[in-house]
Amino acid sequence: MSDPINAPFRPRIFSGIQPSGGLTLGNYLGALKRFAALQGGEAETVYCIVDLHAITVWQDPEVLRGRIREAAAAFMASGVDPAQSILFNQSQVSAHAEMAWLFNTVARVGWMYRMTQFKDKAGKNSENASLGLLAYPALMAADILTYQATAVPVGEDQKQHLELTRDIAAKFNHDYGVTHFPITEPLIEGVATKVMSLRDGSKKMSKSDPSDASRINLTDDADTIAQKIRKARTDAEPLPGQMEGLKDRPEARNLVNIYAALTEETPDQVLARFEGQGFGAFKPALAEVAVEALSPITRRMAEFMADPAQIDAVLADGADRAAAVATPILDRTKDIMGLLRTRG
């Protein structure tokens, strides 16, 4: 069966962030900063606040609404321009949920049980986890493939989900003899796509860490940012001239990577400047760089959050634009699968 309408695919980048609250420096360097940088190129950029993923575990409705707006404010404060990109929240575009059900019939149960995040989140009590928590990788695949996205910026810890998306696309194309979905490529780039804890260089920076000193929040003021960097765990050794010298020094490596990502340099360029110096010299320099980069974001987030109606208007407009892309692709998917629909 030929399917000429789907070849070639239009270059399109899709990514999303859960509205889990408490966005950190890790979210900025690993995602938001990159999202903004990808705008204006050959590929259309589609960015989503994935609120349907958030409800795979119970959420207080009022808190969730606030977190959706906070995530939208963080996108915009970080440079994502709703005029250049499509910015919306997932639940406003019903094509995501519809496509997820179609993919539930394509994906295999064994694929879901192998997903590391399900094992981590469900733990030993997996029988009491929600079905959504088990099946949400099919929804993630739907998020991407409903837009026939050709690329997704991901961190190392998200590669497994993208592999499952690629498996679903390949199986659908094979089962129906079409080239309807692209085999989406990962975009993994930059020196700080995975920012580590300021207290433990072996753990990812996370809002769920009990210690607030382990992370820099996008809502932290300049003094708090500087104080957290001053107190970040390091070692007593001077900095080497190249990253190879930090192989067994995770905390030092993390701080150098953060500096490099904030200044858009390579880690080796940073080390060439600080070679032989200790953290007594490096930490104040990093604090200055971090405050300079993050203070404007904190300020802009506060300005956006002061006008929730404007945030809602941006998300509603984005949802309309997203649906205009997604609906024809969903309809074509239904046609391929033999599902009937009422035509106007």
N, C-alpha and C positions, 0 to 999 in steps of 0.2 A: 504494500500500500504506500503510495507516495503522499507526501505532505508538504508541498512546495511553499506554503505560506509561512513555514517556520524556519526557512533557511534563506539567508543567514540570519542569526539572531542579532538584534540590536544590542550594542554594548550597554549594559546596565549594571550598576552596583547596588546591592541591597545590604543593609545591616540594621540591627536593632539592639536596644538596651532595655532590660527589665526595669520597671519603676519600683525598685526595691528600697529607695531612699538612701541618703548618706553617700552620694557619689564622691569618689576619691580621686587623688592624683593618678592612681592606676587607671581609672576610667577615662580620665582626660588624655593621658599619654598613650594608652593602649587602644583607645577608640575615638573619643570625641575630636581630639586634635587631628587625627588622621581623616575622620569623616569630612571635616572642613577643608582639609588640603585636597581631597579628591574632587571637590566641586569644580565645575567650569571646564572639565576636560572633555574628552571624546564621549565618555560614558555618562548616561543619565544617572543621577544619584537619588536613591529612595531610602529614607531613614525612618525607622518605626520605633515607637515605644510599645513594647510587647506586653501589654497588660493582660492578655489572655494567658500568657505563660505565667504571669505572677499569681493567678488564682488557682494554679495547680496545688498550692498550699493556701490555707485559709487566710483571708485578708480582711481587716476592718474596712468597710466601704468608704468611710470618710477619710481615713488615712490614705487609702489607695488613691482616691481622687486627688488628694494633695500631692502625692508622690508622682502621679502622672504629669501634673503641671510642673513639678520641680524638675523632672527629667526633661521636659520640653524646654524649660528655661535654661537648663545646662547645655542642651544642644545649641540653642541660639547664642548663649553667652560665650560658647566655645568657638563660634564662627560659622555654624551651620546656618545658611541663609535660606529661609523658606521661599524666597523668590528664585533661587538657583536650584534648590533641592526640593523634593517632596518630603514633608515632615508631617507625620500623623500618628495617631494611636490605633493599634491593631484592631481593637474591638469595634471601631467605627466602620471597618470595611469587611462586610460579611463574607467576602470571597475567601478570606483566610480560613475561616472555620469550615466552609463548604469544601475547599480543596483538601483540608486536613482529613475530612472523612473519606474522600476519594482515595487519599494516600493510605488511610488505615486499611483499605482493601488490597493495597499493593505491597506494603511493607509486611515483613514477617515478624511474628511474635518473638522469635529468637533474637532478631536484630535489636529489639527494644530491651530485652533482658541483659544484653551485653553492654549496654551503655553505662559508662563509668559514673556519670552524674546521677543516674537513677540509683545505683548501688550506694553512692555516697549519701544522697538525700534520704532515701528510704531506710537505709541501715538494716538492722536486724528485724525491724518491724514492717517489712515490705508488704505483708499481707494487708496491713491497715493503711497503706499509702493510697492516694487517690488514683483512679484509672488515668486521669489526666497527667499525673506525674510520670506514669509509665509510658503513655502514648505521646507525650509532648514533642519528642523528636520528629514525629510525623507532621505536627503543626509547624515546627521550625522549618521543615522541608517545604511545607506549603507557603510559609512566609516568603521564602526565596523563589520558589518556582512559579508561584502565582504571577510573578513579574518577569518570568523567564530571565532571571538575573544571571549574568555571565560571570560575575565575580563577587566575592564576599570578603571584606576585610575581617580577619579572624586572628585571635591569639592562639598560641600553641595549645592551650587547654580546650579550645573549641574545635579542633581539627576533626575529632571523632564525629561530631554532629554533622559537619559538612560532608564527611565521607558517607554518612548515612543518606544525606540528601542526594549525593551523586549516585548511590546505589538505587534509590527510589526512582530517580530520573532514568537511569539506564534500564531498570526493570520495566518501567512503564513503556518506554520507547520500544523495547524488545517485545514485550507482550502484545502490543498493538501495532507493531510494524511501522512506527512513525519516527520522526525526528522532531518531536513536539517540545521536549524540554532540553535545555543545554546541560552539559556536564559541568556544573559551576566550578570555577577555579578559585582557590584561596588566595587572598592577598595578605601575605605575612611579610612585614617589612619594618624597619626601624630598630633601634637598639633597645628600646624600653617597651616593647609590646607586652611584656610581663613585668610589672613593677612589684617588687618584693616588700615585705614588712620592714619598717624602720627598726623593729626590735628583734627580728629574726630573719636573716637573709635567705633562709631556706623555705620560707612560707610566702605565699602571694599576699600583697596588700589587700585587705578585705575589711569591709564595714562590719562584718560579723565578729572580728577579733575583739575580745573583751577589753583590750587596752586601746584607748583612743590615741595614745602616743605611738601606736604602730602604724598610723596612717595619717596622711594629710587630706582633710576633707575640702571639697570645693567651696564650702561655706566658712572655712577657717579664715580669721583675719590675719593681717601681716605679722603681728606679734606672735600669734599662736604658731604660724608656719615656721617662723624663725626659731622659736623655742623647741619645736619638735625636731627640727633638723639638728640643732645643737645637742639634743639629748639622744639622737639616733645612735644605736649600737655600732661600734667600729672596733678597730684593734689598734695596737700601739705601733705597728710598723709604718714606715714612710711609704708614700705612693711610688710604684715603679714607673718606668717610662712607657710600658706597653701592657695591654690587657692580659697577656699570657701570665704576667706576674701576679694577677689577682685570681688565678684559677681556684685556689683553695681559700679565698677570703670573700665569702658570699656577701657580707654586709658592706665591705669596701666596694666590691664590684657593683652592687646595687646603687650606691650613692653616685658612683662615677657614671653609670648608665643613665640615671635620672638627670644628672647635670648635662650629659651629652644630648639627651632627648629634648630637654628644655631649650638648649642653645642651638639645636640642629647641627651639632658637630659629631664626629666619630669619637668613641671612647679613647682611642689612641691619641687623638688631637688634644683631648682634655688632659690626659696623663702627661703628654709632652710639656704642657704648661705647668703642671704641678709636680713633676717628677722630683723625688727626694724630699718633698714637704709632707708634713703630717696632717692629721685631721684638724688640728688647731687652726691651720690656715685654710684647709679645704672647706670645712663646714660653713664658716661665715660667707665664703664666696658662693657656695651652693644656696645658702639661705637667701642671699641677695638676688640670685637668678630666679629662684622659686617665687619669691614675693613679687618680683617684677612681672613674671608670667601669669601668676594666679590671681593677684589682687584685682586686676580689671575684670576677670571672669566672675569673681565673687561679687563685685559691685554690680555688674550687669545682671547676674542672676537675681539679686535682690530687687533690681528695678523691674524685671519681668514678673517676678512673683508678686509685686505690689499691684499688678493689673491682671488678675486671673481671667477676666473676660476677654482680654486681648489674646492670651495664650489659647483659650478655648476657640477663638475665631481662627487663629493660625492652624490649629489642629483640624478644625472642621473643613477649612479650605484644602488642607493637605489630604484629608480623607476623600474629598470629592475628586481630586486629581489622581489619587492612588486608585480609586475605584474605576476611573476611566481607563486606566491601564489594565487592571486586574480582571475586570468583568469579561472582556472579550476572550482573554486567555482561559478563564474558567469555563466559559461557554463552549469554547473549542474542545476543552478537555472532556466535557460532558458528551459532546457529539462523538468524539473518538470512542468513548466507552459505551456508546449506544443508548445513552439516556435521552429521553425526549424532553423538550422544553417548549413552552408557549412562545411563539414568535409574534412580535408586534407587526 
